[in-house]
Amino acid sequence: MSDHCAVTIPLKDVARIQVYINSPRKTLSSIKQATGADYLLNGTLYNMSTGAVNCHLKVEGRVIARPGYSVYGYAWDVGPDIAMRVLPANTANYIACTPLIIGGVKSARPTYDPGQGGRRGRSAIGIKGDRLALYCTRDGGSMARTPEGLRDDLYAAGWDSAVMLDGGGSSQCDFAGKKITSSRKVQHLILVYLRKGDAYEPKGDKPMIEINAYSKKADGAKKLSTNFKVSEFACKDGSDAILVAPRLVMVLQSIRSHFGRAVNITSAYRTPQYNEKVGGAAQSQHCYGTAADITLSGVSVDKIASYARQILPDWGGVGVYAKQGFVHVDVRDVKADWNE
């Protein structure tokens, strides 16, 4: 039985990073079986009596915890774009606890609650070059460390940035089959899904339809339909230009009206540079402003996809990413369906 698990994953190979809210509470192995995630790691601190999260946490646009202070943590929209930033941040997801390494520099005095001190099992998330780094040790094992000892180990291993997560009895992971288990069913976990060949969006040409150009700064608040505005379609890289096809807005508004629930757009327009950064398919419909990846709280991806296909009977792309929990919808001229 291993006391230590560590892995680095090329960011270009990451399809999605998910913060999984463990409700009702399940074991690590059950979550692995249910989600098919490639890597699983416990998350940040929470109150074991109430389940309330103590540190900054945002999940798919919903703020779970926002303490009254700023701190370095990890923020991302999809996954390959993960980066250390000051939290809270304007991204779909973020997580923090105790920063150990910031910009290649060790934190001189890591800030943590006294209850986190001593030699314990530890877990951490970080960046090493162009790779996502994950780390976990067993509580009470030979690799138990103080927070400072963990910092020194990760720095010596070449991590450029690192955040210590929850530890002790919460420390648990499954890194592509290499595991550290615990009897504790933690409140939430970090799940990482790798790209797989069948999950890529099929190649398609630019649709011969109207595509409008906007400025996020000048037009961000402009309404495109009853429930959608320009800024929701902006590229996640912060660039000002936004391309949006009115036909795509009509499709999304139909989905919104049918289900009576807000449509969360996790990715719409992408600059070619950003599309390459997040590992998008070559000539992705996202680069033309004709595609959106969406979720609806309380509505399964199968139901979303089924209705999208109803309103796109013989054209448009519908891709189901069940494990990642979203549906790709686009308004290409030909019909294209795919599943992860």
N, C-alpha and C positions, 0 to 999 in steps of 0.2 A: 504494500500500500504506500503510495507516494506521499511525501510531506510537502511537495513543491511542484507547481505547474506554472510554466511561463511560455508565452508564445508571441510572435510578431507576425502580422498578416499584411501583405501589400495592400495599400488602400485601393489600388485599381481593381483588386479582386473582391472588394466588399460591395455587396448589392445593397444592404440596408443594415442600419444599427437601430434596434428597437429597445425602448425601456418597457419592459413587460410588467404590468401591474398584476401581482399574484393574488387574484381574488376570484373565486374562493381559493384559499391557500392550498397549494399543491407542492409536491416534492420536486426537486431538481430533475429527476429522471422522468417524472410525469410531464413536466413542461417541455423537456427535450422531445418526448414522444409526440406531444400534441402540436408543437410548433415546427419541428424539423430544423430548428436553428443549429448552425454549425458550432458556435461557441456560446457558452452561457457563463455568466459571472454575477455574483451577488451585487446589489447596488449600494446606495448610500445609507446613512444612518436613519433610523426611524424609532419611534417609541413602541416598545414591545407590548405595552399594555393597551394603547389606543390605536396603534397602527399609523399615527401621524408621522409624516416625514419631517426630519429636522433640518436638512440642508436643501439648498436650491435644487429644484427638480421641475422640469417641464416635459410633458409627454404629448407629442403630436398636436402642438398648439395649446394645450391645456396646462396651466400653471398648477402644479401640485403643492409646491412649497416655495415661498418667497420670503425668507428671513429679511430683517431690516438692515442688511449689510451687503456690500459687494465683495466678491471673492473670485479668484481664478478657478475656472472649471472647464468642462468640455461642452461645446455647443455644435449642433449640426441640424441639417434639414432632412437629408436622406441617409447619409452614412459615410460615403467616401469623402465628403466635405468636412468631416469632423476636425475641429481645431480648438486649441486652448484660447479662451476668451474671458474677459471680465463678465461675470454674471451678476444680475440677470441680463440676458441678451435677446435680441429680436430674431430668434430662430425657432424652428418647430420643436426642437428638443434641446435640453441641456441637463447637466448633472454636475454636482460638486460635492466636496467634503473637505479634505485637507490637502491643499497643494503642497507638493514636495519638491518639484523641480519646475522652474518657470524660465523659458527661453534659454535652456541649457545651463542655468544657474541654480544651485541647491538653495532651498529655503533655509536660512540660518537658524530660525526658530519656528518650526512648524506649529501652527495653532490647532489645538485639539482639546477636547474635553478630558479631564483627568481619568474618566472611566475608559478612555481609549489608550491609556498609557500602558507601560509594562511590555513584557515579551508575550506576544499573542499571535494567533493566526492573522494573516494580513491579506488584503486584496487591493489591487491598484489597476488603473487604466492610464494609458499614456500614448505618446507618439515617439517613435524612434526613426528618424529620417523620413522616408515616405511610407512608413508602416505603422499600423495600429498595434499597440503593445498591451497585453493583458497579463496579469500576474495574480497568483493565489497560493497561499500556504495554509497548511492544516493547523488548527488551534491545538496547542500542546505538543506539536511536532518539533522535530529538530531544527526546522527553518523558522520557528517563531521569532519575531523581531519586535523591537520597539519601533515607533514611527520614525525615529532618527536612523535606526539601523536599516529600515526598509528604504528610506531615502538614499542612504549611502550605497546600498546594494543596487538600486535601480540606476543611480548615477554612474556607478562603476560599469554597469551593463551597457551604457551608452544611450540611455533614454534622454531625449531632448526636453521632454516635459512629462510630468506625472502627477496624478491625484490619488491619494489614498482613499479608499472606499470604506465600507463597514468591515469589521474584522471579528476576531474572537469566534464565538459560536456561529456567527453568520457567514464566515468565510467558506465559500463553496464554489465549485466551478465544474464545467465539462468543456474541455478544449479539444474538440474533435475526437472524443473518446477517452482522453486522459482526464481523470476526475479527482476531485477532492470533495467528499460528501459530508453532510452534516444533518443531524436530525431536525434542525431548525428550518421551518418554512418561512423564508424571508418575505418581506412586504413587496419587494420588486426586484427585478434582475435586469442586467444588460444582455441582450441577445444580438448576436452578429450572424448575418446570413451572407454566404458567399455567392458570387455570380455563377450561374450555370448556363451552359450553352442554350438550352431550350427556353431560358427566361428572357432572351434578348428580343426586343421589339423588331419585327420583320422590317427589312429595308423597304422604303417607299419614296416615291418622288414627291416633289412639292405639289400639293393639290391646286388645281386651276379654279380657285375660289378667291373671294375677297379676303384680304389680310390687311388689317389696319396697324399703323405704327403710332405709338404714344411715347410721351416722356413721363417717367415716374414722378419727377419733381413737379412738372406742370399739370399733368393729367391724372395723377394717382388717385385723387378722390372722385374722379368722374365715374358716374354709374353707367354700366354697359347694359344692365337689365335690372329687374326688380331687386335682385339679391346679390349682384356681383358688381365690383368696381375694378378699375384698371389695375390698381396696386396689387390685387390678388394674383395677377398673372405675371408679375415681375420675376426676372431671373434672380436666383438666390445669391448670385455673386455681387449684388449691389449695384449693377450697371443701370444706367438711366433709361435706355431704350427698351421698349416693350412691344412685341408683336403679338397681336391677338386676332384670330379669325372670328367674325361675328357669328358664323355658323356654330363654332365651338361653344360660344356663350349661350346660344339658343339651346344646345344639347344639355349643357350643365344646368340651365334654368329649368328645363323640363324635368331633369332628375331631381332637382331641389323641390319643385312643386309637387311631383308625384309622391315623394317620400315624406314631405313636410318636415324635413330636417336640414340643418346647415350642411353644405358641401365644403369639406376642408380640402383645399387644393394644396397638395404637398409639393408639386412641381408642375409648372406650366411652361412659359417661354424659357428657353435656355440659349445663351450665346454659344456658338460652336466651341469656344474655349472651355466654358463651364460644363458643357455636355461631355466633352472629352475627360475633364477632371473627375466627374462623377461616374465615368464608365458607361455613358449612354451609347446606344447603338449609332453607328455611322449613319448620317442622313436621317437622324431621328426626326419625327414629326414635331417634337418639342422645339427644334431649331427654327421651324417655320411659324410658330405661334398657333399651331393647329392641334395641339395635344395637351392633356392635363392628366396628372395622376391624382386620384381623389379617394377620400374616405368619408363615410357617413357614420356618426356615432350610433351604435345599436342596429346597424344594417349590415348584413353579411356581404362579403365581396361577390358571392354568387348571385344574390338578389340585385345588387347594383349592376353587375354585368348583364344579367338577363334583361333587365329593363332597358339598359343602354342599347342592347341589340334589338329590342322591340322598336325603338325609335330610329335605329340605323339598320333597317332590314336588309339592304343589299349594298351598303357602302360603309366606310369608316372602320377604324380599328378598335377592338376591345380586347385588352389583355388582362388576364386575371393573375394576380400575384398573391395567392392565398397565404403563403407563409409569411410574406412581408405585410399583408393586411391592406393592400390597396388595389384599385382598378385603374388601368390606363385606358383613356378614351381619346380617340382622335377622329378627325373629319377628313381623312384621305379619300380619294375618289373611288378606291376599290375596297372590297370587303376583306378584312384580315382579323382572324381570331387566334389567340394563343393563350396558353396557360403555363405557369411556372412549373 
